[in-house]
Amino acid sequence: MQHVFIIGSKGIPAKYGGFETFVDKLTENKKSKEIKYHVAAITDKSPKEYTYNDSHCFEVKVPPIGVAKAVYYDIAAFEYCLDYIRKHNINNAIVYVLACRIGPFISFLKKRLNALGGHLYVNPDGHEWKRDKWNSIIKCYWKLSEQLMIKHSELIICDSKNIEKYIRKSYASYHPDTRYIAYGAEITSSSLADDDEKFVKWLKEHDVKPGQYYLVVGRFVPENNYEKMIMEYMKSSTDKDFVLITNIEKNRFYEELKLKTGFDSDKRIKFVGTVYDQELLKKIREKAYGYIHGHEVGGTNPSLLEALASTKLNLLLNVGFNREVGEKGAVYWSKNHGSLAKLLNSVDECSQEFLDKYGEKAKQRVRTQFSWEKIVKEYEQIFEGKTGSISDNSGL
């Protein structure tokens, strides 16, 4: 039996977040009877253990210590894994760490894991050190942490070809062993009918009409280019609404953006809060005229894949991460002045044939490259076949 310990997500069942959905789908779609997953989950209550998707889940209690919370969580979860491996005399265990948060501590942890016959795999996620929300000290920590995680990892699994290329180039002196396995998505229609009370109520509450709005779904942070998207939208001549599904409660960035752009004077721009009902969110995506994606930091973005699977017309910021996912199934804009506004004006009255054509191209990208079935199969092949060939790198 191959034991795989996954730490770094908030836990399953997934309520939100890309890593959480990934772990949920990885365990839900497991085909191999030779793999046993152990999944960490974060809590602020008394920790418990439970079974979900035939996986052993263990909670780690984490105190409210701000930015350091994620670091504490990963270290405590790693310590639990080491203890569990020792107690149950597990050989060749894999500890798969999602994101590079504990680099300064990883050498010590990895030596202990290697001593137990275990192996360290890492998913580097995106460029956390580039995010605008961090001050210079925290950015330096994230960059150093990434460097050390790559240095000490025995296998680095990247969900983006651009991230893999960056890892190989930036850390060539460490000779990193990398694999590309994409993030996944599903092409399924919402279970809600067009006249479903839940959907109709949402439309009425926000004064929007089916097929008459552009949509964005994502974290409300500067590096997702909300300022650029809003300013360009205000310059465009479209009469369709711009619906932003994001959390703006107690968000200073929201107030700063309002002052800078004056978007509150444009009736087309509508911040509608969050939508946690996944069937409703899928319906909202399906009925959007187009989806606008401004993410530029990170790898394969889950919200982009969900858009390609549900929305026919996708307008993506032209950066490597987005283009490798969308390819010919999307249209692209740059951060140059007027680029998005011009694109909006040109696609605003497209024929149904045009929309259907792009919608099918987008779905084909998801079917062939990003299906969960494909992703899970690739992970299981690595988890089952890789451990025997890993050399002991504990001396790195």
C-alpha positions as CSV (number, residue, x, y, z in Angstrom):
1,M,0.0,0.0,0.0
2,Q,1.3,3.4,-1.0
3,H,0.6,6.0,1.7
4,V,0.3,9.6,0.5
5,F,0.1,12.5,3.0
6,I,-1.2,15.7,1.6
7,I,-0.7,19.0,3.6
8,G,-1.2,22.6,2.7
9,S,-4.9,22.7,1.7
10,K,-7.5,23.8,4.3
11,G,-9.0,20.3,4.1
12,I,-11.8,18.3,2.6
13,P,-14.7,18.3,1.9
14,A,-13.8,21.4,-0.1
15,K,-15.8,24.6,0.7
16,Y,-13.6,27.0,-1.4
17,G,-10.2,27.3,-2.9
18,G,-8.2,25.7,-5.6
19,F,-6.1,23.3,-3.5
20,E,-9.1,22.2,-1.5
21,T,-11.0,21.4,-4.7
22,F,-8.0,19.6,-6.1
23,V,-7.6,17.3,-3.0
24,D,-11.4,16.7,-3.0
25,K,-11.4,15.6,-6.7
26,L,-8.1,13.6,-6.3
27,T,-9.6,11.5,-3.5
28,E,-13.1,11.4,-4.9
29,N,-11.9,10.0,-8.3
30,K,-9.3,7.6,-7.0
31,K,-9.1,4.5,-9.0
32,S,-6.0,2.7,-7.5
33,K,-6.6,0.3,-4.6
34,E,-3.0,0.6,-3.8
35,I,-3.0,4.2,-2.6
36,K,-4.2,5.4,0.8
37,Y,-4.5,9.2,1.2
38,H,-4.1,11.1,4.5
39,V,-5.3,14.7,4.3
40,A,-4.6,17.5,6.7
41,A,-7.4,19.9,7.6
42,I,-7.2,23.2,9.5
43,T,-9.4,24.0,12.5
44,D,-9.6,26.4,15.4
45,K,-11.5,23.9,17.5
46,S,-10.6,20.6,19.2
47,P,-9.0,18.6,16.4
48,K,-10.6,15.3,15.3
49,E,-10.0,12.6,12.7
50,Y,-12.6,11.4,10.1
51,T,-13.0,9.6,6.9
52,Y,-14.0,11.3,3.6
53,N,-13.7,10.0,0.1
54,D,-12.2,6.8,1.7
55,S,-9.3,9.1,2.9
56,H,-8.0,9.5,6.4
57,C,-8.4,13.1,7.3
58,F,-6.8,14.7,10.4
59,E,-7.4,18.2,11.7
60,V,-4.7,20.5,13.0
61,K,-5.6,23.2,15.5
62,V,-4.0,26.5,14.6
63,P,-4.0,29.6,16.7
64,P,-5.0,33.0,15.2
65,I,-1.5,34.4,14.5
66,G,-2.0,36.3,11.3
67,V,0.3,35.6,8.3
68,A,2.2,33.1,10.4
69,K,-0.9,30.9,10.6
70,A,-0.3,29.1,7.3
71,V,3.3,28.4,8.2
72,Y,2.4,27.1,11.7
73,Y,-0.3,24.9,10.1
74,D,2.0,23.3,7.5
75,I,4.7,22.6,10.1
76,A,2.2,21.1,12.6
77,A,0.7,19.0,9.9
78,F,4.1,17.7,8.8
79,E,4.9,16.8,12.4
80,Y,1.7,14.8,12.6
81,C,2.6,12.9,9.4
82,L,6.0,12.1,10.8
83,D,4.5,10.8,14.0
84,Y,1.9,8.8,12.1
85,I,4.4,7.2,9.8
86,R,6.6,6.3,12.8
87,K,3.7,4.8,14.9
88,H,2.4,2.8,12.0
89,N,5.8,1.7,10.7
90,I,5.0,2.9,7.2
91,N,7.8,2.6,4.6
92,N,8.1,4.7,1.4
93,A,5.5,7.2,2.5
94,I,5.1,10.3,0.4
95,V,4.4,13.7,2.0
96,Y,3.0,16.0,-0.7
97,V,3.2,19.7,0.4
98,L,1.0,22.1,-1.4
99,A,2.7,25.6,-1.7
100,C,6.1,26.8,-0.5
101,R,5.4,28.2,2.9
102,I,7.9,26.3,5.2
103,G,11.1,26.5,3.3
104,P,13.3,27.6,6.3
105,F,12.2,24.5,8.2
106,I,12.0,22.0,5.4
107,S,15.6,20.6,5.6
108,F,15.1,19.5,9.2
109,L,11.7,18.0,8.5
110,K,12.9,16.2,5.3
111,K,15.8,14.6,7.1
112,R,13.5,13.1,9.6
113,L,11.1,12.0,6.8
114,N,14.0,10.4,4.9
115,A,15.1,8.6,8.1
116,L,11.7,7.0,8.2
117,G,12.0,5.9,4.5
118,G,9.7,8.6,3.3
119,H,9.9,11.1,0.4
120,L,9.1,14.8,0.0
121,Y,7.0,16.0,-3.0
122,V,6.1,19.7,-3.4
123,N,3.6,21.7,-5.5
124,P,5.1,25.2,-5.7
125,D,1.8,26.8,-6.6
126,G,2.3,30.3,-8.1
127,H,4.5,33.3,-7.4
128,E,3.4,34.0,-3.9
129,W,6.3,36.4,-3.4
130,K,4.9,38.6,-6.2
131,R,1.5,39.3,-4.6
132,D,0.9,43.0,-3.9
133,K,-0.8,42.3,-0.6
134,W,2.5,41.4,1.1
135,N,5.0,43.9,2.4
136,S,8.7,43.7,1.4
137,I,9.7,41.6,4.4
138,I,7.0,39.0,3.8
139,K,7.8,38.9,0.1
140,C,11.4,38.2,0.9
141,Y,10.3,35.3,3.2
142,W,8.1,33.8,0.5
143,K,10.9,34.0,-2.1
144,L,13.5,32.4,0.3
145,S,10.9,29.8,1.3
146,E,10.3,28.9,-2.3
147,Q,14.0,28.5,-3.0
148,L,14.5,26.2,0.0
149,M,11.4,24.1,-0.8
150,I,12.7,23.5,-4.4
151,K,16.2,22.8,-3.1
152,H,15.1,20.0,-0.7
153,S,12.2,18.5,-2.7
154,E,12.7,15.1,-4.3
155,L,9.9,15.8,-6.8
156,I,8.2,19.1,-7.8
157,I,4.8,18.8,-9.4
158,C,3.8,21.9,-11.3
159,D,0.2,22.6,-12.4
160,S,1.5,25.1,-15.0
161,K,4.0,24.6,-17.8
162,N,5.1,28.2,-17.2
163,I,5.7,27.5,-13.5
164,E,7.7,24.4,-14.4
165,K,9.8,26.3,-16.9
166,Y,10.4,29.0,-14.2
167,I,11.4,26.4,-11.6
168,R,13.9,24.7,-13.9
169,K,15.5,28.0,-15.1
170,S,15.6,29.8,-11.7
171,Y,16.8,26.9,-9.7
172,A,18.9,25.0,-12.3
173,S,21.8,24.7,-9.8
174,Y,19.6,22.4,-7.7
175,H,18.8,20.1,-10.7
176,P,15.1,20.0,-9.7
177,D,13.2,16.9,-10.7
178,T,9.9,18.3,-12.1
179,R,6.7,17.0,-13.5
180,Y,3.8,18.9,-15.1
181,I,0.3,17.8,-14.1
182,A,-2.4,20.3,-14.8
183,Y,-5.3,21.3,-12.5
184,G,-8.7,19.9,-13.4
185,A,-12.2,20.9,-14.3
186,E,-15.5,19.3,-15.1
187,I,-17.8,20.0,-18.0
188,T,-21.3,19.6,-16.5
189,S,-24.3,21.8,-16.8
190,S,-25.9,23.3,-13.8
191,S,-28.7,21.3,-12.3
192,L,-30.7,24.6,-12.1
193,A,-33.3,25.3,-14.8
194,D,-33.4,28.8,-16.4
195,D,-36.5,29.6,-14.4
196,D,-35.3,28.1,-11.2
197,E,-36.4,30.2,-8.2
198,K,-32.9,30.4,-6.8
199,F,-31.4,31.7,-10.1
200,V,-34.3,34.1,-10.8
201,K,-34.1,35.5,-7.3
202,W,-30.3,36.2,-7.8
203,L,-30.9,37.9,-11.1
204,K,-33.6,40.1,-9.7
205,E,-31.7,40.9,-6.5
206,H,-28.8,42.3,-8.6
207,D,-30.8,43.7,-11.5
208,V,-29.1,41.7,-14.2
209,K,-30.4,39.7,-17.2
210,P,-29.3,36.4,-18.7
211,G,-26.8,36.9,-21.5
212,Q,-26.5,40.6,-20.7
213,Y,-23.6,40.6,-18.4
214,Y,-19.8,40.0,-18.4
215,L,-18.6,38.1,-15.3
216,V,-15.5,37.9,-13.2
217,V,-15.0,35.4,-10.2
218,G,-12.0,35.5,-8.0
219,R,-10.2,36.8,-5.0
220,F,-10.3,40.6,-4.6
221,V,-6.6,41.4,-4.7
222,P,-4.7,43.9,-6.8
223,E,-2.7,41.4,-8.8
224,N,-5.9,40.1,-10.3
225,N,-6.1,43.5,-12.1
226,Y,-9.5,44.6,-10.9
227,E,-8.4,48.3,-11.4
228,K,-7.4,47.7,-15.0
229,M,-10.5,45.7,-15.8
230,I,-12.9,48.3,-14.2
231,M,-11.2,51.3,-15.8
232,E,-11.2,49.7,-19.2
233,Y,-14.8,48.6,-18.8
234,M,-15.8,52.2,-18.0
235,K,-14.1,53.3,-21.2
236,S,-16.0,50.7,-23.3
237,S,-19.3,51.4,-25.0
238,T,-21.0,48.1,-24.0
239,D,-24.4,48.4,-22.4
240,K,-24.0,45.0,-20.7
241,D,-23.4,44.8,-16.9
242,F,-20.0,43.9,-15.4
243,V,-20.8,41.5,-12.6
244,L,-18.0,40.9,-10.0
245,I,-18.4,37.9,-7.7
246,T,-15.8,38.5,-5.0
247,N,-15.6,39.2,-1.3
248,I,-15.3,42.9,-0.6
249,E,-16.3,43.0,3.0
250,K,-13.9,45.0,5.2
251,N,-11.6,45.3,2.2
252,R,-9.5,48.4,2.1
253,F,-8.6,47.7,-1.5
254,Y,-12.3,48.1,-2.4
255,E,-12.5,51.7,-0.9
256,E,-9.2,52.6,-2.6
257,L,-10.5,51.4,-5.9
258,K,-13.7,53.3,-5.6
259,L,-11.8,56.5,-5.0
260,K,-9.4,55.9,-7.8
261,T,-11.8,54.8,-10.5
262,G,-15.2,56.3,-9.5
263,F,-16.8,53.0,-10.5
264,D,-19.7,53.6,-8.2
265,S,-21.0,56.2,-10.7
266,D,-21.2,53.6,-13.5
267,K,-24.4,51.6,-13.1
268,R,-23.0,48.8,-15.2
269,I,-20.4,47.8,-12.6
270,K,-22.0,45.6,-10.0
271,F,-20.2,44.0,-7.0
272,V,-22.5,41.3,-6.0
273,G,-20.6,39.6,-3.1
274,T,-19.8,35.9,-3.0
275,V,-21.7,32.9,-4.2
276,Y,-20.9,29.6,-2.4
277,D,-23.7,27.6,-3.9
278,Q,-21.8,25.8,-6.6
279,E,-24.9,24.9,-8.8
280,L,-26.0,28.6,-8.7
281,L,-22.5,29.8,-9.5
282,K,-22.3,27.4,-12.5
283,K,-25.7,28.7,-13.7
284,I,-24.4,32.3,-13.4
285,R,-21.3,31.3,-15.5
286,E,-23.4,29.6,-18.1
287,K,-25.7,32.6,-18.6
288,A,-23.0,35.2,-18.8
289,Y,-22.3,36.8,-22.2
290,G,-18.6,36.6,-21.4
291,Y,-16.0,36.0,-18.7
292,I,-13.1,38.5,-18.1
293,H,-10.0,37.1,-16.5
294,G,-7.3,39.4,-15.2
295,H,-5.1,37.0,-13.1
296,E,-1.4,37.3,-13.8
297,V,0.3,35.7,-10.7
298,G,0.3,32.0,-10.4
299,G,-0.2,28.8,-12.4
300,T,-3.3,27.2,-13.8
301,N,-6.1,29.2,-12.2
302,P,-9.2,27.1,-11.2
303,S,-11.6,30.0,-11.9
304,L,-10.3,30.2,-15.4
305,L,-10.9,26.5,-16.1
306,E,-14.4,26.7,-14.6
307,A,-15.0,29.6,-17.0
308,L,-13.8,27.7,-20.0
309,A,-16.0,24.8,-19.0
310,S,-19.1,27.0,-18.6
311,T,-18.9,30.3,-20.4
312,K,-18.7,30.5,-24.2
313,L,-16.8,33.8,-24.6
314,N,-13.7,34.2,-22.4
315,L,-11.5,37.4,-22.5
316,L,-8.2,36.6,-20.9
317,L,-5.2,38.8,-19.9
318,N,-2.5,37.8,-22.3
319,V,0.1,36.3,-20.0
320,G,1.8,32.9,-20.4
321,F,-0.2,31.3,-17.6
322,N,-3.5,32.1,-19.2
323,R,-2.6,31.5,-22.8
324,E,-1.3,28.0,-22.1
325,V,-4.7,27.1,-20.7
326,G,-7.0,28.9,-23.1
327,E,-5.0,28.7,-26.3
328,K,-7.4,29.1,-29.2
329,G,-10.5,28.7,-27.0
330,A,-10.3,32.4,-25.8
331,V,-9.6,35.9,-26.9
332,Y,-6.9,38.0,-25.3
333,W,-6.2,41.5,-24.0
334,S,-3.1,43.3,-22.7
335,K,-2.6,45.8,-19.9
336,N,-1.9,48.5,-22.5
337,H,-4.2,51.5,-22.4
338,G,-7.4,50.8,-24.3
339,S,-6.7,47.1,-25.1
340,L,-9.6,45.6,-23.1
341,A,-12.0,48.4,-23.9
342,K,-11.3,47.9,-27.6
343,L,-11.8,44.1,-27.3
344,L,-15.1,44.6,-25.4
345,N,-16.4,46.9,-28.1
346,S,-15.4,44.4,-30.8
347,V,-17.0,41.3,-29.3
348,D,-20.0,42.9,-27.7
349,E,-22.4,42.1,-30.5
350,C,-21.0,38.8,-31.8
351,S,-23.2,36.4,-33.7
352,Q,-24.5,33.3,-32.0
353,E,-22.3,31.3,-34.4
354,F,-19.2,33.1,-33.2
355,L,-20.1,32.5,-29.5
356,D,-20.9,28.8,-30.1
357,K,-17.6,28.3,-31.9
358,Y,-15.5,29.8,-29.1
359,G,-17.6,28.0,-26.5
360,E,-16.9,24.6,-28.1
361,K,-13.2,25.4,-28.5
362,A,-13.0,26.3,-24.8
363,K,-14.8,23.1,-23.7
364,Q,-12.6,21.0,-26.0
365,R,-9.5,22.4,-24.1
366,V,-11.0,21.2,-20.8
367,R,-12.0,17.8,-22.2
368,T,-8.7,17.0,-23.7
369,Q,-6.2,18.6,-21.2
370,F,-7.9,19.3,-17.9
371,S,-10.4,16.5,-17.1
372,W,-10.2,15.3,-13.5
373,E,-10.0,11.7,-14.9
374,K,-6.8,12.6,-16.8
375,I,-5.3,14.5,-13.8
376,V,-6.1,11.8,-11.3
377,K,-4.6,9.1,-13.5
378,E,-1.3,11.1,-13.9
379,Y,-1.1,11.6,-10.2
380,E,-1.7,7.9,-9.4
381,Q,1.0,6.9,-11.9
382,I,3.5,9.2,-10.1
383,F,2.5,8.1,-6.6
384,E,2.7,4.4,-7.5
385,G,5.7,4.4,-9.7
386,K,8.1,7.1,-8.6
387,T,9.1,6.2,-5.0
388,G,11.3,3.2,-6.0
389,S,13.6,5.4,-8.1
390,I,14.1,8.3,-5.8
391,S,17.6,8.6,-4.4
392,D,18.2,9.7,-0.8
393,N,18.6,13.5,-1.0
394,S,18.7,14.0,2.8
395,G,22.2,15.4,2.5
396,L,21.2,18.3,0.4
